């Protein structure tokens, strides 16, 4: 049933999180008074997140630990709770608990959805709150800077038409990572559209300060991309999967072949030349990525870091893919892959 032009649009929000602490407080505060209802879904927090949500009046949903925690499962629990409380909702804003929603985003997003009944999801610009804190934060800010227009998928923060969400029965609980592209693929298969707006949507507090966190994020990405590709054949993941394999296993095999050929031609000197050739191939791809980063607004120092870190992340992504294959063979479901520490854990490290 379509709303009449005079009927008010009803929007509610679902925030999900685990050990977000004060970041969750800021997230929920940014939604307070701007929507019909706020549901917070907690995935086994051990900090004060649950108390924070209660103090701000959010409807609380606690996920049981018997099943693995996934963002998809949390979002499903949230929107299904919402429609029991407000069955006449039109749109639902999904937001991660470490994000703050821009003051005018809900109005802008709702206007876009209301203008075209075939748009299922709208998303805007997600910015990193502290890009100056680390190179990893700046790279994620670059990653989220997508051009406006119709796109294949959204990220974790988005405004979704409830009728579209129910049309595909929501998120897939079993998807560990990449749940948004998986959902969007199913929506597009049903004739819905996804729209990226040129508007501020959320600010995100990644708090990623260590290379190990970046590697874990790459492992999670590799695991999720292969999983979603295996399920739905999402074309956007094909190149990502191939690139991770080539620049890890493939590059190692190529390096060994070049060094072996060099050794056969000119003993140890040839071995060195073969290794140098392999390094030059790796470096050329690194510089190609760095140049791309520079054209997208990074300074040359960050661009070079972008190239190096991206290439170093390829083996981690391939490891994530290999982990998925092993899990499939063993018939087990992997537990969630968390790639950043909670605020309390970071404070403990800072105190040492």
N, C-alpha and C positions, 0 to 999 in steps of 0.2 A: 504494500500500500504506500502510495506516494504522499508526502506531506503537502498540504496546501501552502500557498505562499505566505499566509498569515500565521500558520502554526509554527511555534518556536522549535528550533532545532535542539535536541537533547543530546548532550555530550557527557560522557563519564570517562574516567581514566583508570588504567591498570599500571601500577608500578611494580617491578619485580626486583629482588635483590638478595644479597647474602653478605652479611658483615659490612654494610656500607656506612654505618654509624652516622656521623654528622652530615655526610653527603646525602643520605636518605632524608634527613630533616630538611635540607635545602630543596631537594627534589619535591617532596610533598608540599612544602610551603609554596612552591611556585605554581602549584595546581589549585591550592585552597581558594575557594570562592569563585573559581572560574568554570566549574563543571558540576554536574548533578551529584556525583559521588566519586570517591577515590577508593579503590581497592588496592591494598598492598599484599603481595604474595611473597612470603619469606621461604627461602630454601635452606633451612638449617642453620641460621645465624647463631653464633656464639657470643656476639657482642650485644650492644643495647638496641639494635635495630627494631626489634619487636616493640620495645617500650617506647621508642621514638614514634613509631607508627600509631600506637595507641594514644599517645599524648596529643597527636595532631588530628585525631578523630577519623583516621582512615579505617575502613572495613578490613579486618585482618584475615588472611588465609594462610595457614601453616601447612606446608607440604610435608607429608609423611616421608621418612627416610628409607622406608622399605623399598621404594622404587627410586631409580637414580634421578638426581636433580638435573633438569634441563630447562633452558629458557622457554622452550616450546611448551613444556608441561606447566610451567608457572603461568605463562600467558593464558593458556587454556583454562586453568583453574580460576584465573582472575576474571576473564570475560564471562565465563559460565556463572560465576557468583554474581556478577553485575546484573545479568538478565533475570536472575531470580528476584533481585531487589527492584530493578527498573526495567520491566519487559518492554517498555515503549521507547527505549533508547534508539538514537539514530546512528551516532558515531562513537567510537572508542579510541581514546588516545593511549597508545602503549608507550611506556617509557622505562628505561633502565634506571635503577635506583641511584646511580652515580651521575645522573644528568639533571639539569635544571631547565624547565620549559620556558621559552621566551614569552613575555607578557601578552603579546598579540598573536601568538601562533595559532591558538585554537580558533580564533575568529577568521584568520586568513585561510587556514586549512579547511574549516567548515564551509567557507564560501566557495572554495574550489570544488569540494565534493557536491555541494548543492547545485553548482552550475552544470554538472554533467553526471547523469545517473549511471553511466557505465564506468565511472572511475571508482575503483574499489579502495585504493590506498593513495594518500598523499603524504609526502615527506618534504622536509626542507633542509636547510643547512645546519648540520651539527658541527659545532666548533669545539676544539679542545680548550678547556678553561685555562690551563697553564702551559702553553707551548714553550715558554722559556725554561721550563723545569728540566727538560731532557730532549735529546734528538728524537727519541721514540715518540714522545708526545707530539712533536712537530710533524713527524711522518704520518701519524694517525690523522692529524688535522688535514694534511694534504690528501690522504686517502678518502676522507669524507667530502672533499670539495668537488662534488659532481655537478655537471652542467644541468640547467633546468630543461624540462621537457619530459616526454614519455620515456620511461625506463623499464628495464626488465625486472628489477626488484628494488626493495627498500631495505633499510637497516632496522635495528632494534627499536628505534624511536619512529613512530608513524601514527597518523590518524586514519582509522579504518572504518569503512562503512559496515555496520553490523549485518545488514542483509547479505553482503558479499562474503563476510566471514562465515556466516551460517550456511551459505551456499556450498562451501567446500569443507564444512565441519571443522573449521578452525585450523590450528597448527597441528603438526604431526608430533605427538609426544615423544616418539622414539628417535627423533633426529637430535643428535648430540650438539652439532654446530651447523650453521647454515640453514637454520629453520626459516628465516625470512625469504631467501631465494626459493626454497622448496615450496613455501606457501604461495609466493607470487607466481611461480610457474603453474601451479594448479589453478590459481585465479585466472591467469591469462588463457589457460586451456579452456576455461569456461566462458571466455569472451570479455572478461573484465580488463581494465587498464590500470596502470600504476603511473602516478605523476609526481615528478620532482619539481618543487616550486623554488623560485628564486626568493626565498624568505628565510629569516632566522627562525630556527625551530628549537634547538636545544644547545646547551653548553655541557661538555662532558669532562669529568675529572678522571682521566686515565690513570694518573699517578704511576706511570710506568717509568721506572728509574734505572732498571737493570737489564743487561743483555739477556739474562736468563729468562726474564719475563717475556721478552720479545720472542725468544725461541719457543717458549711454551705456547704463546699465541700462534706461532707458525705451525706447531704440531697440531694444535686444535683446528686451525684452518685447513690443514692438509687432510686431517681425519674427516672433517665435515664436508669438504668439497668433493672428495671421492664418494662419500656416503650418498650425498644428494645426487651426484651424477649417476651413480649406480641405480638409484631409485627412479629418477625421472629423466635422465639424460639431459640435464640442464647445460645448454651449449656454453654458457659463460664460464663454466668450470673446466671445460675441456683443455683449453690452453694453459690454465693454471696447473692442472694435473700433469700435463706433458712437460711443462717447463720445470716443475719440481723434480720430476724423474730425470730429465736430461741433464740438468745442472747439478745433480748429485751422483747417482749411479752412472749415468751416461758420461758425464765429464770425467769421472774417475777412470772408467773403462777407456775412454779416449786418451787420457793422459798416460795410462799404462801402455797403450798401443804405440803412442808417439815415442815414449822413452825406450820401449823395446826395439822399435825400428831404428831409432838413433843409436842404440847400443850395438845393434847388428852391423850398422854402417861404420861407426867410428868409436867403438868401445865406450869408455866412460865419458869422453868428450861429447859423443853423440847422445849419450843418455842425458847429459845436462842440456843440450840443445832441444831435445824432445820435451824435457820438463819446462824449459823456457817457452816453447811454442804453446804448450798446454796453458801455462800461466797467462800468456798473451791473449789467448782465446777467452779465458775467464775475465781478464781485465777489460777486453773490448766490450763485453756484455755489461760489465759494471759501469763503464763510462757511458754506454748507451742509456742505461737506466738513469745515471746521474744527469745526463743532458736533458732527459725527459722531465726530471724533477726540477731542473732549472727553468725550463720553459713554462712550468706550472707555478713558478713563483718562489722557489727556494733559492737562497744564496748559494754560491759555488761550494762553500764548505759543507753546508747541509746536504747539497746535492750529491757530493761525493760520498758522504756518510749514508745517504739514501741508497746509492748504488751498492756500496759494500754490505750494508746490513740486509738489503733485499737478497743479495746473492748468498750471504751466509745463512739466510733463512730457508733457502731452497732445500738443503738436506733435512732440516727440521720438518718442513712440509712433507717431504718424501717419507720421513719416519712416521708421521701421522698417518699417511696413506698405508704404509706397511702395517701399522698397528691395527688399522681397520680390517685389512685382509686377514691378519692373524685372528682377530676377534670373530670374523665371519667363519673362518675354518673351524675354530674352537666352539662356535655356537654360543658365544658369551656377549653380553652387552658391557661396553666400557663405562666406567664411572665418569662423572663430569671431569673435564680438564680445566682447572682454574689457573689462570695465567698471571694474576696479580694478587698481592698481599692485601689483607684487610687493613684499615687504618690502625687498628691496635697492634697488628703484627709489625707494621712499618715503624710505629712509635717505639716498640721494643728494640728493633734493630738500631734506631737512632740513639737510643739510650746506652747502648753497649759501646 
